[in-house]
């Protein structure tokens, strides 16, 4: 079984520039494994920005530009 993509990080300033707040999100204290399992799927592209983790699967270039 393939490993899911890791959660990458963006600075708050970069997130604002990319308008990341329009994507589905959950609090960083939430379970990444649980959210993937219940809502997003194992291959979801997740990015941590500030206090939230965003699902940017619909815009993979954001995930690819993150560290």
trRosetta pair geometry for C-beta under 8 A, 3 or more apart (Angstrom, degrees):
i j d omega theta_ij theta_ji phi_ij phi_ji
4 36 6.2 4 -135 -157 165 161
4 42 4.8 -126 -90 179 111 76
4 43 6.5 -145 -134 -89 81 36
4 44 7.5 5 -166 42 121 69
5 43 6.7 65 -2 -157 103 54
5 44 7.5 -134 49 83 108 41
5 45 5.8 -11 81 -105 152 64
5 46 7.5 160 94 24 100 77
5 63 7.4 28 148 179 150 139
7 32 5.9 -93 -50 -124 136 150
7 46 4.6 -40 -113 97 86 109
7 47 7.0 163 -167 -101 72 20
7 48 5.5 62 157 -27 114 102
7 53 6.4 -40 -147 -140 132 122
8 46 7.6 154 25 94 65 57
8 47 5.3 -26 73 -115 85 75
8 48 7.2 -159 97 22 34 78
8 63 6.2 127 31 -158 134 68
8 66 3.7 120 127 111 129 122
8 67 6.0 159 -170 76 100 35
9 47 7.0 141 -107 -167 17 72
9 48 4.8 -29 -105 68 74 98
9 49 7.2 144 -162 -77 58 54
9 66 6.1 164 67 180 28 111
9 67 5.6 -32 63 67 84 90
10 14 4.6 -126 -176 88 100 118
10 15 4.8 124 111 -60 126 88
10 18 7.3 -67 -166 25 158 138
10 20 6.8 159 74 -56 154 160
10 47 5.5 29 -9 170 110 120
10 48 7.3 175 24 83 67 48
10 49 4.4 -15 67 -93 101 103
10 62 7.8 -35 -64 177 146 93
10 66 4.9 -77 -63 -116 87 105
10 67 7.7 146 -83 20 45 81
11 14 4.5 92 55 8 84 102
11 15 6.9 -146 93 -6 43 87
11 49 7.5 23 96 -138 13 85
12 15 5.5 -55 -148 37 32 115
12 16 6.4 35 154 -21 65 103
12 49 6.3 127 -97 176 50 87
12 50 4.7 71 -95 -67 101 101
13 16 5.9 -52 -151 33 30 111
13 17 6.6 31 150 -19 62 106
14 17 5.5 -53 -150 35 34 115
14 18 6.3 20 155 -7 67 110
14 49 7.6 -126 78 -126 87 118
15 18 6.0 -65 -144 46 29 102
15 20 4.1 -64 -162 23 85 137
15 21 7.4 87 154 -40 103 75
15 47 7.9 169 -101 127 103 123
15 49 3.7 110 -81 -170 146 146
15 50 6.6 -102 43 -11 160 102
15 54 7.9 146 -139 -2 117 146
16 19 7.4 28 -176 -76 33 38
16 20 7.5 -61 -58 22 24 93
16 21 7.9 18 -106 -16 55 108
18 62 5.6 115 -179 -120 147 112
19 22 5.6 12 148 1 96 115
20 23 5.8 -45 -174 18 61 115
20 47 7.1 -100 -144 90 137 130
20 49 5.5 58 101 39 159 165
20 54 5.4 -143 174 -15 106 174
20 56 7.2 -50 -137 -83 94 119
20 62 7.0 140 -100 -163 98 145
21 25 7.7 -49 -138 -15 51 144
23 54 4.4 76 89 -173 125 113
23 55 5.9 -161 164 66 110 58
23 56 5.4 -34 -129 -87 164 66
23 58 7.5 -171 -119 40 102 108
23 59 7.6 -104 -84 25 127 116
24 40 7.8 -178 94 -89 135 107
24 54 7.0 135 80 -155 45 65
24 55 4.7 -8 72 40 99 115
25 52 4.4 23 174 172 132 127
25 53 6.3 156 -155 77 79 42
25 54 4.6 -35 -93 -96 98 67
25 55 7.1 -159 -80 6 45 74
26 30 4.4 -50 143 39 121 159
26 35 5.7 -151 22 -97 155 146
26 52 6.8 151 77 -155 25 83
26 53 5.7 -20 63 58 76 93
27 30 5.0 115 67 -20 75 100
27 51 6.5 -26 -144 151 74 90
27 52 6.2 -63 -107 -107 34 67
27 53 7.7 21 108 13 14 86
28 48 6.1 67 -111 -140 111 109
28 51 5.5 -120 2 -172 114 47
28 52 6.2 -124 -41 -94 82 14
28 53 5.6 120 -97 -32 62 93
30 34 7.1 -113 167 65 87 117
30 35 6.2 64 135 -45 122 122
30 53 7.1 -125 58 31 106 122
31 34 3.4 59 93 14 123 115
31 35 6.3 165 90 -14 66 81
32 35 6.0 -56 -145 38 29 108
32 36 6.3 28 156 -17 63 107
32 46 6.5 167 -142 97 108 171
32 53 6.7 -99 -96 161 93 171
33 36 5.9 -58 -150 37 28 110
33 37 6.1 25 155 -18 64 113
34 37 5.6 -58 -142 39 29 110
34 38 5.9 4 168 0 68 115
35 38 6.4 -63 -131 49 24 95
35 39 5.4 -40 -169 41 64 114
35 40 5.8 30 142 4 84 114
35 44 7.9 -86 120 62 95 160
35 46 8.0 100 94 -97 130 142
35 53 7.7 154 50 92 164 129
36 39 7.5 -69 -101 56 9 70
36 40 5.2 -58 -116 66 48 102
36 41 6.4 -55 -168 88 72 21
36 42 5.6 76 165 -101 118 40
36 44 5.5 -150 -117 27 86 121
36 46 7.8 -86 -72 -35 101 135
37 42 7.7 41 -84 -74 53 77
40 44 3.6 15 147 -69 122 153
40 46 7.5 77 130 -67 168 105
40 55 5.2 -151 -117 -116 133 139
40 57 7.1 161 -168 -22 105 139
41 44 5.3 132 67 -43 75 91
43 57 7.7 93 114 -122 78 125
44 55 5.3 -49 -172 -137 121 103
44 57 5.2 -80 -143 -58 64 127
45 55 7.1 105 70 -163 58 57
45 56 5.3 -70 103 74 105 77
45 57 4.7 144 28 -86 91 61
45 60 5.8 143 -23 -115 170 72
45 62 7.9 128 127 77 128 88
45 63 3.9 -64 175 -75 127 157
46 53 5.4 12 -177 173 112 107
46 54 6.9 155 -153 77 61 41
46 55 5.9 -32 -97 -97 73 57
46 56 7.4 137 -114 18 21 80
46 63 7.8 65 41 -112 20 114
47 53 7.1 163 80 -158 34 62
47 54 5.1 -22 62 60 88 94
47 56 5.3 15 3 0 119 128
47 62 6.4 -85 -27 134 158 104
47 63 5.9 -141 -57 -102 110 67
47 66 5.1 -167 -127 -63 115 165
48 52 7.5 175 -147 97 56 38
48 53 5.0 -31 -94 -101 69 79
48 54 7.9 166 -90 15 20 73
49 52 6.3 -17 67 69 73 82
49 53 7.9 133 20 -107 63 31
49 54 6.2 -4 21 -1 111 118
56 59 5.1 -64 -178 63 91 88
56 60 7.2 139 125 -92 91 29
56 62 4.4 -98 179 78 150 127
56 63 5.2 175 85 -49 119 90
57 60 7.0 9 -157 -72 37 78
57 63 7.8 33 -87 -34 39 140
59 62 4.7 49 114 -1 108 112
59 63 7.7 146 101 -8 66 84
60 63 5.3 -52 -156 38 53 113
60 64 6.0 50 148 -20 78 106
61 64 5.5 -54 -141 42 36 112
61 65 6.2 34 158 -21 67 107
62 65 6.0 -60 -147 37 28 107
62 66 6.7 34 153 -31 62 104
63 66 5.9 -53 -154 22 32 115
